[in-house]
């Protein structure tokens, strides 16, 4: 079989289907797609991957994916037409327009550009990230001429701009995309009616995992003071940068932080087919007063044996002389503390019903086991009924906050 190597992959400069990706904040942070380069075999990156890679996002058009792949191949001596096929995780395949090899021979340079996908008519945004296999095909019969070593790509396909206010609609934050976009393999074969619940569950599970296994974000059990939301409590805006740009040590959050993070992550999915936000009516909401929570894992603490069954969220330094109180106490224990107010995220599902997403406490989005946590199936009243074993009051004030 012929020798075949991919040397670099780029997006087509200036194409209407390109979206920009930005990592981090501020003018000093350039787009992670530098000069439209997505992959360069000469550019090393740390870790087990030995090739350079940069994330990229496109508006999905099955017949016009603006990629350009360059490399070398030992083509037969006679000129002929070829196509290049890329196969990503989950067997997601794209095929280039045909091109002519010109005079063949060893290590002849080629350029394959503008790809199409014939198998998927996506009903939602998705990502294809990981190892890609490249196959050189004879255009006449699609038979295989050569197979190249794999490349690493991180590609996001969106159906339209995001819903973030005050941010350019054609620029996506990589940190939010990595939390929001479902893997192609997760969606392949799902009926339209099943997509939204699957995507909401996956988003919330990924967000929950930002507080797992010593991750740098955890709930502040001393006072409930968040790292980014004290101004939200005063009616202004949420500071996403404070959450994303974490210090080397662990950093605290509260329910307001987490609710805002959920909203911005869900909103980063962009549009649905035909226009409009993919998930409708996403809003940050708070109840004041709230009440005493049922026992369960508190965000960022759930892998600690001491705190896996918390019903007293502000135990730290709450006792006499600043000693810690128990994390789990009897229902009527005088040391038990409630959420005086509580913040969470709501959305309107495809059936027009308002549903709750809450990653603050394992039992606040009511389920029977953690394997099915965060399906976003709870209506607001059902959420309250299951989340609380003792309400602080039967009167709730619901206010949607802008983020």
Secondary structure, DSSP 8 states (H G I E B T S, - for coil): ---EEEEEEEE-TT-TTEEEEE-SSSTT--BSSBTTEEEETTS--SSS--SEE--EEEE--TT-EEEEEEEEEEE-SS--EEEEEEEEGGGEEEEE--EE--S-EEEEEEEEEEEE-SS---SS-EEEEEEEEEEEEETTT--EEEE---EEEEEEEESS----TTS-TTEEEHHHHHHH--BHHHHTT--HHHHHHHHHHHHHHHHHGGGSTT-SEEE-TTT---SS-HHHHTTS---HHHHHS--SS-EEE-HHHHHHHHHHHHHTT-B-TTSSBSSEEEEEEEEEEEEEE-SB-BTTTTTSTTTTTBS-TT-TT-SGGG----SS--TT-TT---EEEEEEEEEE-TTS-EEEE--SBTTTS--SSGGGTT-----HHHHHHHHEEEES-S----EEE--
